Amino acid sequence: MPGGRLTKQERQQIALGLADDLSYAEIARRLDRPTSTVTREVLRNGGPGGYRAEVAHRATERRAHRSRQAAPRAAQAAPQAHGRDAVALAEFEEALTGVLIASGLTKMTARVLTCMFTTDAGSVTAADLVRRLDVSPASVSKAIAFLESQGLVRRERDEGRRERYVADNDVWYQSTIASARANDQLAETARQGVVVLGASTPAAVRLENIARFLDFMSETIVRAAEQAREVLHTGPVTAPDDAGAGPRDS
């Protein structure tokens, strides 16, 4: 697959593909690019309904300019943990934030969640977020409150009694279960409407079908989450050469 940044012409092809209602995979195939490249490009530049090739290209040029300006500062800053490239990390954080925004989060909640996902410790304090994101404590507090309501973040106290915000592996399981429970509540409310509207009416039939659909989805989500929960606690994949002197096929 070709590497490097997308060209202006490629962005125009992406815009044409979206206008023709092509899938990301099909657009990527025509460009001979990874599907992830096209997906990230679209989501960080307005989404399928708002993508504009010219606007996306100018935005990328601005980001590249900022990255070049930031590179000398990054070189003078303290070394990144695990030898990470500071500029590459910043670009990844921007891309992840864009995807989270496209999924429905506000910009601030997306920035906070990205910060937590890319923190090795898996937890941060309010002061950490204020300093790293260069925002006000009130903005952090509001974002955390929303993320906590969605089950994506939880609060705990460290040994110094400071409040820390945690987005560890199990948060995804708990958030998925919470989503299923929300479906249960919606299904129950829909069935209340069936009684009010009259079971044989078209509106009531529609609500009953919605409730049945949500019941099925909720049961499926909970069952899948239980089965997949251990995946969240899987350690790093070890390459065969690093796995020790295990038996090998001759």
C-alpha positions in Angstrom: 0.0 0.0 0.0 1.3 3.5 -0.8 2.3 5.6 2.1 2.5 9.3 2.8 -0.2 11.9 3.1 -3.2 11.9 0.8 -2.9 14.2 -2.2 -5.5 16.8 -3.2 -6.5 14.6 -6.1 -7.1 11.6 -3.8 -9.2 13.7 -1.5 -11.3 14.7 -4.6 -11.7 11.0 -5.4 -12.9 10.4 -1.8 -15.4 13.2 -2.1 -16.7 11.7 -5.4 -16.9 8.3 -3.8 -18.9 9.6 -0.9 -21.3 11.4 -3.2 -21.8 8.1 -5.0 -22.6 6.4 -1.7 -19.6 4.1 -1.9 -18.3 2.3 1.2 -15.0 3.4 2.8 -13.5 0.0 1.7 -14.5 0.5 -1.9 -13.1 4.1 -2.0 -9.9 2.8 -0.4 -9.6 0.0 -3.0 -9.9 2.5 -5.8 -7.2 4.6 -4.3 -5.0 1.6 -3.4 -5.0 2.9 0.2 -5.8 1.1 3.5 -9.5 1.4 4.5 -8.4 2.9 7.8 -6.7 5.8 6.0 -9.9 6.7 4.2 -12.1 6.2 7.3 -9.8 8.5 9.4 -9.6 11.1 6.7 -13.4 11.4 6.4 -14.2 11.3 10.1 -11.7 13.9 11.0 -12.9 16.3 8.2 -16.6 16.6 8.6 -17.9 13.0 8.3 -19.6 11.3 5.4 -22.2 14.1 5.1 -19.8 17.1 5.5 -16.6 16.0 3.8 -15.2 18.6 1.4 -12.0 17.8 -0.5 -10.7 21.4 -0.6 -11.5 22.1 3.0 -9.9 18.8 4.1 -6.8 19.5 2.1 -6.4 23.0 3.6 -7.0 21.6 7.1 -4.3 19.0 6.6 -1.8 21.6 5.3 -2.5 23.7 8.5 -2.0 20.6 10.7 1.3 19.8 8.9 2.5 23.3 9.3 1.7 23.2 13.1 3.5 19.9 13.3 6.6 21.3 11.7 6.5 24.2 14.1 6.0 21.9 17.0 8.8 19.5 16.0 11.7 21.7 17.3 9.9 22.3 20.6 9.2 18.5 20.9 12.9 17.8 20.4 13.8 20.1 23.3 11.1 18.7 25.5 11.5 15.9 27.9 11.8 12.5 26.1 8.5 10.7 25.6 7.8 7.5 27.5 8.8 4.3 25.7 10.7 6.4 23.1 7.5 7.7 21.5 7.6 10.3 18.7 6.0 13.4 20.2 4.7 14.7 16.8 3.3 11.3 15.7 1.6 11.0 19.1 0.0 14.4 18.7 -1.3 13.5 15.3 -2.7 10.3 16.6 -4.4 12.1 19.4 -6.0 14.5 17.0 -7.2 11.7 14.8 -8.7 9.8 17.7 -10.4 12.9 19.0 -11.9 13.4 15.6 -13.3 9.9 15.5 -14.8 10.3 19.0 -16.4 13.6 18.0 -17.9 11.9 14.9 -19.4 9.2 17.3 -21.3 11.9 19.1 -19.1 13.4 21.8 -18.5 17.1 22.2 -15.0 18.3 21.4 -14.0 18.7 25.1 -15.3 15.3 26.2 -13.5 13.7 23.2 -10.3 15.5 24.1 -10.6 14.3 27.7 -11.3 10.7 26.7 -8.4 10.7 24.3 -6.1 12.0 27.0 -7.2 9.2 29.3 -6.9 6.5 26.6 -3.3 7.5 25.8 -2.1 7.7 29.4 -0.2 4.6 30.4 -1.4 4.9 34.0 -5.0 4.7 32.9 -6.0 7.4 35.4 -5.5 11.2 35.7 -6.4 14.0 38.1 -8.3 17.1 37.2 -5.0 19.0 37.5 -3.4 16.6 35.0 -6.2 17.3 32.5 -6.1 21.1 33.0 -2.4 21.2 32.4 -2.2 18.8 29.5 -5.3 20.1 27.6 -4.7 23.8 28.6 -8.4 24.3 29.6 -10.3 25.5 32.6 -11.1 23.2 35.6 -14.8 23.9 34.9 -14.5 22.5 31.4 -12.8 19.4 32.7 -15.4 18.9 35.4 -18.3 19.2 32.9 -16.6 16.7 30.5 -15.9 14.2 33.3 -19.5 14.5 34.6 -20.8 13.6 31.2 -18.4 10.7 30.6 -19.2 9.3 34.0 -22.9 9.4 33.3 -22.2 7.3 30.2 -20.1 4.8 32.1 -16.9 5.7 30.3 -15.1 7.1 33.3 -15.2 6.4 37.0 -13.8 8.3 40.0 -11.6 6.9 42.8 -9.3 8.3 45.5 -5.5 7.6 45.5 -3.4 7.2 48.6 -3.1 11.0 48.9 -6.9 11.2 48.9 -6.8 13.0 45.6 -9.7 12.3 43.2 -8.6 10.5 40.1 -10.5 9.7 36.9 -10.1 6.2 35.6 -10.8 4.8 32.2 -9.4 1.3 32.6 -10.2 -1.9 30.7 -13.4 -2.8 32.6 -15.0 0.6 31.9 -15.8 -0.6 28.4 -17.6 -3.6 29.7 -19.6 -1.5 32.2 -20.4 1.0 29.6 -21.7 -1.7 27.2 -23.9 -3.2 30.0 -25.2 0.3 30.8 -26.1 0.7 27.1 -28.0 -2.5 27.2 -29.9 -1.5 30.3 -30.9 1.8 28.6 -32.3 -0.3 25.8 -34.3 -2.3 28.4 -35.8 1.0 29.8 -36.7 2.2 26.3 -38.4 -1.1 25.5 -40.4 -1.0 28.7 -41.5 2.6 28.0 -42.5 1.6 24.4 -44.7 -1.2 25.8 -46.4 1.4 28.0 -47.3 3.2 24.8 -48.8 0.0 23.4 -51.3 0.0 26.2 -52.1 3.7 25.9 -52.5 3.6 22.1 -54.4 0.4 21.9 -52.7 -2.9 21.0 -54.3 -3.3 17.6 -53.5 0.2 16.3 -50.7 0.8 13.8 -48.8 3.0 16.2 -49.0 0.4 19.0 -47.8 -2.4 16.6 -44.9 -0.2 15.7 -44.0 0.4 19.3 -44.3 -3.3 20.1 -42.0 -4.2 17.3 -39.5 -1.6 18.5 -39.7 -3.1 22.0 -39.1 -6.6 20.7 -36.1 -5.4 18.6 -34.6 -3.7 21.7 -35.2 -6.8 23.8 -33.3 -8.9 21.3 -30.5 -6.4 21.0 -30.1 -6.0 24.8 -29.9 -9.7 25.3 -27.4 -10.1 22.5 -25.2 -7.2 23.7 -25.1 -8.5 27.3 -24.3 -12.1 26.2 -21.6 -10.9 23.8 -20.1 -8.6 26.5 -19.9 -11.4 29.0 -18.2 -13.7 26.5 -15.8 -11.0 25.3 -14.9 -9.5 28.7 -11.7 -11.4 29.1 -10.4 -9.8 25.9 -10.2 -6.5 27.7 -7.7 -8.0 30.1 -5.5 -9.7 27.6 -1.8 -8.8 27.8 0.5 -7.7 25.0 0.7 -10.2 22.1 4.1 -11.8 22.2 5.9 -12.6 19.0 6.9 -16.2 18.5 10.6 -15.5 18.8 10.0 -13.8 22.1 7.8 -16.4 23.6 10.6 -18.5 25.0 11.9 -21.9 24.1 8.6 -23.5 23.4 8.3 -26.6 21.2 8.5 -26.0 17.5 7.3 -28.1 14.6 10.2 -29.7 12.8 
